[in-house]
Amino acid sequence: MASVLNVSAYLFTRIDEPHALRPVLRERAAAAALRGTILLAEEGINLFLAGDADALRSFLDALRSDPRFAALATKESWSDAVPFGRLLVKVKREIIRMDRPEVRPQDGRAPAVSPATLRRWLDRGADDDGREVVLVDTRNAFEVDYGTFTGARDWRIERFTQFPDAATSHRAELDGKTVVSFCTGGIRCEKAAIYLRHQGLDAYQLDGGILGWFAEHGDAHWDGDCFVFDEREALDPALAARTEVATVSGEARS
């Protein structure tokens, strides 16, 4: 059985001094022999970590003891080896770059749709009010090529900073419909949903992202795999690695 726990997590929460927090988290993660990436910014935290299950869960428990991170939710998967070559802890301007300072999820989330609710909508072909549901993939084009929801909008963006302009260009096709943005783990679609609502659209984020959907509904309404930013390359709807794991360094994204 796979013995290495892989965890992805993010939380938009105000961090007044991320540079002061960086060495603290690096020391704790290194002491637990964890590898992966932790990104910090004034808007929150984003992490992909792997290692011994007990050590990793203890690290996360200690992190949640800080009131700023008490609500941190994780998504878990398993691998035969650690899919990261080293531990990186970095401070960034944004934990996921959008270059839209007016989008501030740390001040309040966009409304979220649970996987169970979205499954009900997709099964019936409309939301609970009978309106058309439009799924918007907020990921980069190469990620979408690994797999996506059946019928999802794919605007062929190359990086997330292009999403706002793409959304503005396609606004007419979303007007009057229930829009659900989604991404790998939730971080991009959370910002995307806020931006879409600023444009006057009835937009929601898929709570837990694609990985949360896989955990609850597997391949229902899904075609293909889900790209992940580590040496596993992609996960199938059973959350199993698409490729054999070697080691690689890389930054967390979700």
C-alpha positions, 0 to 999 in steps of 0.5 A: 500500500502507498505509505506517503501522505500528500496534503494540499490546503489553502486558506485566505486569511489575513497575515500581517507579517508573513516574512516573520512567519516563514522561518517558523513554519520552515523550521517546523516542517523541516523538523517533521521531515516534510517536503513540498511547498508552503506559500505565504502572503498577506492574503493567506497560505497555500501549501502542498506537502508530503511525508509521514502521515503522523508527522504531517498531521501533527504539523497541520494540527499545530498550524491550526492551533493558530487562530488565523489557520483554524479553518484550514481544510485539507485534501489528502492522497497517497503515493509510494514515494515523496513527490517533491525533492525539497522543502520550499517556504516562500513569501509572495505578493499573492498565494495565487496570482491574479493581479486584481487587488480588488479581489480580496477573499480574505475579507469574505468568501464567494458563495460555495456549492458543495460537491453534493449540490453540484452533483444534484444539479448536473444529474438533473440538468439544472439548478434547484430553481430550474436555471441552466448551470454553466461550469467554468474551468479556471485552470491553465489550458494544459491542465484542462487537457488532462481532464475536465467536467463534461461540457465545462467552459474552457477559455484556453488561458495560459496563466491565471492572470488572464482569467479576468479578461477572458471572463469579461470577454465571455460574460454574455454567455454566462449572463442569466445562468448559474455559474460554478467556477472550479479548479484543482483544490479551490484556490483559483476558483475562489478568486474567480467566483469573486471576480465573476460576482463583481461583474454582476454574475450569479457565480459560485465556487466548487467547494473543495475543487476537483480533488474534493469532487473526486473524493465524493463522486469519483468520475461522475460528470468528469472526463480524464484525470486531474493534473497536479503540480508534482511528480505524480503528474496527474491523479485519476478520479480515484485519487491514484497517481497517473505515473510512478513517483520520482522526486521533483521540486515545485511550487504549490498551486491549486 
